[in-house]
Amino acid sequence: MKRRKFLKNSGLGAAGLMSVPLVKGCANESESKKEQKDSPPVRPIVIATWDVPNATAKAWEVLEKGGSALDAVEQGVRMEEADISNQSVGKGGRPDREGNVTLDACIMDQLGNCGSVVYLQNIAHPVSVARKVMEETPHVMLAGKGAEKFAVDNGFNRENLLTEKSRKEWEDWKKTSKYQPVINIENHDTIGMLAIDAQGNLSGACTTSGMAYKMAGRVGDSPIIGAGLFVDNEIGGATATGMGEEVVRTVGSFLIVELMRQGKSPQEACEEGVRRIIEKNKGKLDFQIGFIAVNKNGETGGYCIQPGFTYRTYSSEGHQNTPSASHIPS
């Protein structure tokens, strides 16, 4: 619209489009893209939401041995699904209002294949079930009892996911039943991971137990391809954490990848993704959203609304946790 308004107001035609400032701008953009293309790519590399060193270390172990990005992200997030001290994913996750632990996850490979499970109960590794959905069914998503039956039919064992710690916290919550998620705690609800392997292929995975004490049946952005996770092997990938409803409204991860397609860096794209959410909420920002992204060249970025979000990367350049820049200053 801005371009159309410019042409209308200025009265410029084809000759005007060849004005020096525009040609110069195109030249600068071409030079910038050339510099990016000429810089050596960082690969392999893995990036994950939050400070999850065990997860990124496991993914890096797969990548360092020449494994695929798909295997890396699956094995990486499984570490958090199995860690009962992490109450935002997998076994030990905080339950819904009825006391049931329900899990969501998705996975996406370099070819655009994807799989997802939602409202899965009694299975500790939803990301692996999602991969089975992707590889062994004609579907993208399975839900609830159907997803659980599919998991069991494919060799996954049923187990009680509600640990004593999470059960006691739920019992305490029921005394007031106030649904006021604590920013960066109860709505630190997702582990999202992106990886590029030595062959330059991208994959991503996302897993969660959802928001603590959610309404029974609630599903957020995490298992929704395009919202909680999106990968395009030509461009890069993005994943989200936080208040899933807001990420769904903007199809956040797909948006960020498309912004990178248009030439934005991962950091710029994450910042724009957060801005879109802020604009829709008219200043009501009592929640957290965090995005991370990586482009085909291995450049990374992250941005959030509230201070406190961090993301961890592992590459030949080191293993580090990075505090994310935020819209609201710390």
HUJO-V693658 format. One record per helix or strand of 2 or more residues. SS is the DSSP state (h for helix, s for strand). FROM is the first residue (numbers start at 1). TO is the last residue. If there is no record, write none. Layout:
ss: [SS	SS]
from: [FROM	FROM]
to: [TO	TO]
This chain:
ss: [h	h	h	s	h	h	s	s	h	s	h	h	s	s	s	s	h	h	h	s	s	s	s	s]
from: [2	14	20	45	53	69	103	114	126	141	144	164	191	202	229	236	244	252	266	289	300	310	318	325]
to: [10	17	38	50	64	82	108	120	136	143	153	174	196	208	232	242	250	261	280	295	304	315	323	326]
